[in-house]
Amino acid sequence: MKQQVASALSPDSVQPGVVRAYSFLPPAINFRDEVMAGLGAKRKLLPGRWRYDDPGLRALEALCSTPEFYLARHERALLAAHLGEAAAVMPRHSQLIEIGPACGLQVGMLIEALQPPLYLDIAVDAAAAEAAAARLSAAFPGLHIAGMLADPTEPLVLPRFAGVEVRGNVLFLSAVAAGSYTPDDLSLVLRSARQIAGNGAYLITCMDLKKPRKVLETAGNDAQGLAARWNLSLLQRINRELGGDFQTARFHHVAVHNEMLGCTGFYLESDYAQFVTIEVRRFDFAAGEVMLTGITSQYGAGEFQSLAVEAGFKVEKMWTDAAKWTELCLLVAV
């Protein structure tokens, strides 16, 4: 466990919060091994959960500003409109627990509305947790922050942050994080969240609803190429941290919606027959070969609510935007 003190904005402004990090990850879950296993698979893949380090987050933030990528924009609008109503029913002095990488301005909106004494981020990637902690400690210098490295799909036990009194738990699952899971994995995440939070805990999440294929594929193939920049940031991270020699200009990004599976897949396609070396291992690509780098799942009416109820939550409130593209849900553990 490591500890550091976040500096205050001014000497007399607020008492500085403490930033801590905990790791409960099994050794098998790490960036190097998952990259090597994914590239060595018959159908190549790179787990998208490693795309949220600081350069990846900057690329995602740029993508969220585009007119095509509606998801984060709609989520922020729903939170702005309804977060006050949601916060009114939650216990004061609750800790805020974010499941998955802190990948947007949304968590800042929750911190401002709920004024939690402690923010806990559960993610698998130390680089993502450190990037989120740095940003939040700068924005909220009095907030105590903990990064917990763990697999959100597995049963978890919350660490105790000594010296900070909390009287309840509020969980947050952003739209981008929720969409990155298949329905089966999201069910596991919800069950784990229910277990760690306990009776009476609240969960706030925003779901991407089913919509025309053209809308979904346009969102993932924006005119400015920012989705491609975010996707290719994963190859750049492999080069930077694992000594890979990907030539990113020799791959291109594509997003394709699969109506049968109810998700949009993000892929990188090789433009040429080529090979890439990481450490001493060679990985061959055929011209036109694609590798999966992530998904965004969409849900029909009532589908997410059924998963939540099966996991032990009750639906308290639901708010949908005018276009019925996204749905903000407030759940309580029963």
C-alpha positions in Angstrom: 0.0 0.0 0.0 1.3 3.4 -0.8 0.3 6.8 0.5 0.8 10.4 -0.5 -0.8 13.7 0.5 -2.6 15.8 -2.1 -1.7 19.5 -1.9 -4.4 22.1 -1.1 -5.2 24.9 -3.5 -4.1 27.5 -0.9 -2.6 27.2 2.6 -5.9 28.2 4.3 -8.4 26.6 1.9 -9.1 23.1 3.0 -7.4 20.3 4.8 -5.6 18.2 2.2 -7.1 14.8 1.5 -5.1 11.6 1.5 -4.6 9.4 -1.6 -4.1 5.7 -1.0 -3.8 2.6 -3.3 -4.7 -1.0 -2.6 -4.2 -4.1 -4.8 -6.2 -7.2 -4.6 -5.6 -8.4 -8.2 -4.4 -11.9 -8.8 -1.0 -12.1 -10.5 -2.6 -13.4 -13.7 -4.4 -10.1 -14.4 -1.8 -7.7 -15.7 -1.2 -5.7 -18.8 1.7 -7.6 -20.3 0.2 -11.1 -19.9 -3.2 -10.1 -21.2 -1.6 -8.4 -24.3 0.5 -11.4 -25.0 -2.3 -13.9 -24.6 -4.7 -11.8 -26.7 -2.2 -11.3 -29.6 -1.4 -15.0 -29.5 -5.1 -16.1 -29.7 -6.5 -17.5 -33.0 -8.8 -14.5 -33.2 -6.6 -11.7 -31.9 -8.0 -9.3 -29.2 -6.7 -6.6 -26.9 -8.8 -6.1 -23.8 -10.1 -2.6 -23.9 -9.8 -2.2 -20.1 -6.2 -1.3 -20.6 -7.1 1.8 -22.7 -7.7 4.2 -19.8 -4.2 5.3 -18.8 -3.6 9.1 -18.9 -3.1 9.3 -22.7 -6.0 7.0 -23.3 -8.2 9.1 -21.0 -7.2 12.3 -22.9 -8.2 10.6 -26.2 -11.5 9.5 -24.7 -12.3 13.0 -23.4 -11.6 14.4 -26.9 -13.9 11.8 -28.4 -16.7 12.7 -25.9 -16.7 16.2 -27.2 -17.6 15.1 -30.8 -21.2 15.5 -32.0 -21.4 11.8 -33.0 -20.3 10.3 -29.7 -23.6 11.0 -27.8 -23.2 8.7 -24.8 -21.2 10.8 -22.4 -23.0 14.0 -23.5 -26.4 12.5 -22.8 -25.2 11.0 -19.5 -24.0 14.4 -18.3 -27.3 16.0 -19.3 -29.3 13.4 -17.4 -27.1 13.8 -14.3 -27.4 17.6 -14.5 -31.1 17.3 -14.6 -31.8 14.6 -12.0 -28.8 14.2 -9.7 -30.3 16.6 -7.2 -33.4 14.5 -6.9 -31.3 11.3 -6.6 -29.0 12.8 -4.0 -31.9 13.9 -1.8 -32.7 10.2 -1.0 -29.2 9.1 -0.2 -27.6 9.0 3.2 -25.3 11.9 4.0 -21.6 11.2 4.5 -21.6 8.2 2.2 -18.5 7.1 0.4 -18.6 7.2 -3.4 -17.5 4.0 -5.1 -16.8 4.1 -8.8 -16.8 0.7 -10.6 -14.5 0.7 -13.6 -12.1 3.4 -14.7 -13.0 7.0 -13.9 -13.4 8.1 -17.5 -15.1 11.4 -17.5 -16.4 14.6 -15.9 -19.5 12.7 -14.5 -17.8 11.5 -11.3 -16.9 15.1 -10.6 -20.6 16.0 -10.8 -21.4 13.3 -8.3 -18.7 14.5 -5.9 -20.0 18.0 -6.0 -23.6 16.8 -5.4 -23.0 14.2 -2.7 -19.9 15.7 -1.0 -18.6 12.3 0.0 -15.7 12.1 2.6 -14.1 9.3 0.5 -14.0 8.4 -3.2 -13.0 4.8 -4.1 -12.2 3.7 -7.6 -12.3 0.0 -8.4 -10.4 -0.9 -11.6 -7.8 -3.4 -12.9 -5.3 -0.9 -14.3 -2.9 0.9 -11.9 -2.2 3.5 -14.6 -5.9 4.3 -14.9 -6.3 4.5 -11.1 -3.3 6.8 -10.7 -4.5 9.0 -13.5 -8.0 9.3 -12.0 -6.5 10.0 -8.5 -4.2 12.7 -9.8 -7.1 14.5 -11.6 -9.5 14.2 -8.7 -7.1 15.3 -6.0 -6.3 18.4 -8.0 -10.0 19.2 -8.6 -11.1 18.3 -5.0 -8.1 18.8 -2.7 -10.0 18.0 0.5 -11.3 14.7 -0.8 -9.8 11.4 0.5 -9.2 9.1 -2.5 -8.5 5.4 -2.7 -7.6 3.4 -5.8 -8.5 -0.3 -5.5 -7.0 -2.7 -8.0 -9.4 -5.6 -8.4 -11.5 -7.4 -11.0 -15.1 -5.9 -10.6 -16.6 -9.1 -11.9 -15.3 -11.1 -8.9 -16.5 -11.1 -5.3 -14.8 -8.2 -3.4 -14.3 -6.9 0.1 -13.9 -3.2 0.6 -10.7 -2.0 2.3 -11.2 0.2 5.4 -9.8 3.7 5.0 -8.6 4.4 8.5 -9.6 7.7 10.0 -12.5 8.4 7.7 -16.0 7.9 8.9 -18.6 6.8 6.3 -22.3 6.1 7.0 -23.3 4.5 3.7 -22.2 3.5 0.2 -23.1 5.0 -3.1 -21.9 3.2 -6.2 -21.4 4.7 -9.6 -21.0 2.9 -12.9 -20.5 5.3 -15.8 -22.2 4.8 -19.2 -18.8 4.1 -20.9 -17.8 1.6 -18.2 -21.2 -0.1 -18.1 -21.2 -0.5 -21.9 -17.7 -2.0 -21.9 -19.2 -5.3 -20.4 -21.2 -8.0 -22.0 -24.6 -8.5 -20.3 -23.2 -11.7 -18.7 -20.2 -9.8 -17.3 -22.3 -6.8 -16.3 -24.5 -9.3 -14.3 -21.4 -10.4 -12.4 -20.3 -6.8 -11.8 -23.8 -6.0 -10.3 -23.7 -9.0 -8.1 -20.2 -8.1 -6.8 -21.4 -4.5 -6.3 -24.4 -5.7 -4.3 -22.1 -7.8 -2.1 -19.6 -5.2 -1.3 -22.1 -2.3 -0.8 -24.6 -4.0 1.6 -28.2 -3.4 2.2 -29.4 0.1 1.6 -26.6 1.1 -0.7 -27.4 3.1 -3.8 -26.2 2.5 -7.3 -26.3 5.2 -10.0 -25.6 4.1 -13.6 -26.5 5.2 -17.1 -27.3 2.7 -19.8 -26.9 2.9 -23.6 -30.3 1.9 -25.1 -30.8 0.2 -28.4 -31.1 2.5 -31.4 -30.6 2.4 -35.2 -27.4 0.8 -36.4 -26.4 3.9 -38.3 -26.4 6.0 -35.2 -24.2 3.5 -33.3 -21.7 3.1 -36.1 -21.5 6.8 -36.7 -20.8 7.3 -33.0 -17.9 4.9 -33.2 -16.5 6.2 -36.6 -16.6 10.0 -36.0 -15.6 12.4 -38.7 -12.6 13.8 -36.8 -11.1 10.3 -36.2 -11.1 10.7 -32.5 -12.5 7.2 -31.9 -9.6 5.9 -33.9 -7.1 7.9 -31.9 -8.5 6.4 -28.7 -8.4 2.9 -30.1 -4.8 3.3 -31.4 -3.7 4.6 -28.0 -3.7 1.0 -26.9 -1.0 0.1 -29.5 1.0 3.1 -28.4 0.8 2.0 -24.8 2.1 -1.4 -25.8 5.0 0.2 -27.6 5.7 2.5 -24.7 5.4 0.1 -21.8 6.2 -3.3 -23.3 8.7 -2.3 -25.9 6.5 -3.3 -28.9 7.1 -2.1 -32.4 3.5 -1.5 -33.7 3.5 0.9 -36.6 0.1 2.5 -35.8 -0.1 4.0 -39.3 -0.4 0.5 -40.7 -3.6 -0.2 -38.8 -7.0 1.5 -39.0 -9.9 1.7 -36.7 -13.4 0.5 -37.4 -16.6 0.2 -35.3 -19.2 -2.3 -36.4 -22.6 -2.9 -34.7 -23.8 -6.5 -34.2 -27.5 -6.5 -33.9 -27.7 -10.1 -32.8 -25.3 -9.6 -29.9 -26.7 -6.1 -29.1 -23.3 -4.4 -29.0 -20.9 -2.4 -31.1 -17.5 -3.8 -31.5 -14.3 -1.7 -31.8 -11.6 -3.2 -34.0 -8.2 -2.5 -35.4 -7.6 -3.8 -38.9 -4.2 -4.5 -40.4 -3.7 -2.7 -43.7 -0.9 -5.0 -44.8 0.6 -8.5 -44.2 3.1 -7.6 -41.4 4.4 -8.8 -38.1 4.9 -7.1 -34.7 7.5 -8.0 -32.0 7.0 -7.7 -28.3 10.0 -8.8 -26.2 11.3 -11.7 -28.3 7.9 -12.9 -29.5 6.7 -12.3 -33.0 3.0 -11.9 -33.9 1.9 -12.1 -37.6 -1.0 -10.2 -39.1 -2.5 -11.0 -42.5 -3.7 -8.1 -44.7 -7.2 -7.3 -43.6 -7.0 -9.2 -40.3 -8.9 -7.6 -37.5 -8.5 -7.7 -33.7 -11.2 -6.8 -31.2 -10.3 -4.1 -28.8 -13.5 -3.4 -27.0 -17.3 -3.2 -27.1 -20.2 -1.0 -26.2 -23.3 -2.9 -25.2 -26.8 -1.6 -25.8 -29.9 -2.7 -23.9 -33.6 -2.9 -24.8 -36.5 -1.8 -22.5 -36.3 -3.6 -19.2 -33.2 -5.7 -20.0 -30.9 -3.9 -17.6 -33.5 -3.6 -14.9 -33.9 -7.4 -15.0 -30.1 -7.9 -14.5 -30.2 -5.4 -11.6 -33.1 -7.1 -9.9 -31.5 -10.5 -10.3 -28.4 -9.1 -8.7 -30.3 -7.9 -5.6 -31.2 -4.3 -6.4 -34.5 -2.6 -6.6 -35.2 0.1 -9.2 -35.9 3.4 -7.4 -36.0 5.9 -10.3 -35.3 5.9 -14.0 -34.9 8.9 -16.3 -34.6 8.8 -20.1 -33.6 11.5 -22.4 -36.0 12.9 -25.0 -34.5 10.8 -27.8 -34.7 7.6 -25.6 -31.1 6.9 -26.4 -29.8 6.7 -22.8 -31.3 5.9 -19.4 -30.2 7.1 -16.0 -31.0 4.5 -13.3 -31.1 4.9 -9.5 -31.0 1.5 -7.7 -31.0 0.5 -4.1 -29.6 -2.8 -2.7 -32.3 -4.9 -0.9 
